[in-house]
């Protein structure tokens, strides 16, 4: 802030023994930091010659531009070191004799805590470590060649000499600068008084002089500053963040910390200082009390009334978020108001990525997203499969170091590169040959594998990932065999020497276990071994759930030896088995409705839902097919004939065991 210095004019005629002209009575000097009105202090200048009666003159001490009221040069004290332009104007006096002037002497005194100190000596205890007022040099004038003719007398006075000037009514001017380097304190306000005298002769060689004086006083100015900062790392790093260029960048969902630093940057003590930030819920303003000149306070979330400076989820969405803190205080001197505001910006980015894995079984003509069975293609074994990946940047920040993986296909961290916002890349077998799988369909069933991708935010370094499955349903053309393996004569268990446990072979071919009615069946032992023999030979005694468990266990084994899956996938009864198995596991009220259709399949027939009868076609009766037709029993010879009961089954029945909880 540059202070404009204003006009003072004090006019006085000279008589023998006169001192500097006194300010007008009752003149208000301005408001000092102590609130006391200070009077100008006059200094008698040494060495003045006595003037002849009637030889008069006038001297004006002024600054530029003019001011009202006179006799005051207001100085705000900020910034220190500013230049003050002083202008002295000797003029023709009011006497009968004209005055010819050849020098002007200027003196400045300091009143600091009531001590009169020559300002140029620098011994007034100024806070700046030197004199509060210092002579800088001449800058011009009309009283002759004044530049270079000034003399700093070292005693707080400066003499300006020039060729004798016969003064007219307008007179002439001497202009020079001083610097103000201290503003005092509230306890010891700085009050400065300047005085000047002219030296010359009147007509006839008589001496003549004139004087004038001015007061330079400390005028307090209230000023305040608030600095709002933001941190997204818990307070380790702070940003002023006045605009987007200087704002930190955080991920959506991140929190933020704020802090305020309030400083009294003026020359007046401030009362009733309040701070507000409506966006953060700090409204109305919170009173933080009084601030002396130069004092500051740091407000954090730990300061009472400012707990909201800790925001758990500042980044609720992507975008740029700005909120403004404001401060206000009143001058202790005159009640005037000072205020300031400061914004803080936060850039919220959403780092996000998407991968879509698709499958084709016709060489790439038709593609399936295949996230579930309903959307999966159905292929007849043996069949090839072709995959492709589409990777997209669906966030608001650029991604770097993007990779894709698919463990099932042997693809690990394939490097894609960088993806700009909104960009996508399609990866095919041309880039990754492993995306073509020969004979993907080989034992019927559902085959799933998952592709994944990850990348890194170019802005924040945050990692992001996504995954997507692709399912393939494989069917095998089989001649269904329904010779229930729990009743394969002497081969149901191992009770005879050199017998083969055909039921266990079927369980092993199913992957080592069957899932029936919520129970895991993985063996053929009795009792209490959760075995297939127990499930199929238990005495049901009218219990519908036990009966359905028996039928479903037999059905699952029949499906396996037919070339299907343990859940009957790839067979004609796939949907029937899965619906009945779910009903049995949940124990639904109508689970008995599934007993007859399941039992019909196990007996080589097709269930007619309209008549409720099991229709057996002698031409396609799966119950009559030889077990040798199943690949499950390729190495077993001889194979048993028609189904029959075994001693193991009898033991399970007599022990009344069950696989159900």
Number of C-alpha atoms within 10 A of each C-alpha: 7 9 14 17 22 22 22 27 22 21 21 22 20 26 17 13 9 16 20 24 20 18 21 10 7 7 14 14 22 19 18 21 25 17 14 12 14 20 19 22 21 22 17 14 16 7 7 19 15 15 22 19 14 17 25 26 30 24 30 25 27 27 23 15 11 15 18 10 14 20 27 26 29 21 21 23 22 19 16 14 16 17 21 22 19 22 20 26 23 33 26 23 26 17 16 12 20 23 33 26 29 18 23 25 23 21 23 27 24 26 21 19 14 11 10 16 20 20 26 24 15 17 13 22 14 19 13 14 12 17 23 27 26 20 20 13 17 19 15 16 17 14 26 17 13 21 17 11 14 18 13 16 12 11 13 20 21 20 18 22 23 19 13 16 19 19 18 14 13 10 19 20 19 25 23 22 18 18 17 20 22 23 27 22 19 17 10 15 23 26 24 26 24 22 28 28 26 29 23 22 25 23 14 8 11 16 20 30 32 33 30 31 31 29 26 23 29 27 22 27 22 24 23 26 20 24 20 26 22 25 22 20 13 13 12 7 11 18 17 19 21 19 15 15 9 14 23 22 19 25 24 18 15 18 18 19 20 25 23 22 14 25 20 24 20 23 26 28 24 27 20 16 23 19 27 20 22 14 12 18 13 17 12 11 18 17 16 18 11 18 23 17 19 13 14 16 13 13 20 18 16 12 12 11 17 21 16 19 22 20 15 13 12 20 23 15 16 18 15 15 16 16 15 16 23 21 25 23 27 22 23 21 21 13 12 13 17 19 17 16 17 19 19 23 24 26 22 25 24 22 28 23 25 20 23 22 27 23 25 21 21 13 13 14 7 11 18 18 19 22 18 15 15 10 14 23 20 19 19 16 17 15 17 18 19 21 25 22 22 16 24 21 23 19 20 18 23 23 29 19 15 23 19 23 19 21 12 12 16 10 16 14 15 14 12 19 12 20 24 16 17 13 14 17 15 14 17 16 14 10 12 13 13 17 21 20 15 13 11 17 24 15 20 26 23 17 14 16 14 17 23 23 26 23 26 23 24 17 16 16 14 15 17 18 17 16 17 19 19 23 24 26 23 24 24 21 13 17 15 24 26 27 27 25 28 31 22 21 18 21 25 28 25 16 14 11 7 8 16 20 20 24 26 25 19 23 23 16 20 23 11 15 19 24 16 28 23 16 17 16 21 20 22 24 18 20 18 13 16 20 25 32 35 31 31 27 25 23 20 19 9 8 10 19 20 21 21 28 28 28 26 28 25 26 26 30 31 28 29 30 32 28 28 28 26 30 25 24 25 27 23 14 19 18 14 14 25 16 12 24 23 15 20 25 17 11 14 11 10 11 19 17 13 20 18 17 22 24 21 19 27 24 19 24 22 20 18 12 10 6 8 10 14 19 16 17 11 11 7 14 18 22 22 15 17 15 22 17 16 17 14 20 17 11 9 15 10 10 17 18 11 15 17 15 15 19 15 25 25 16 17 23 21 12 16 16 22 26 24 16 5
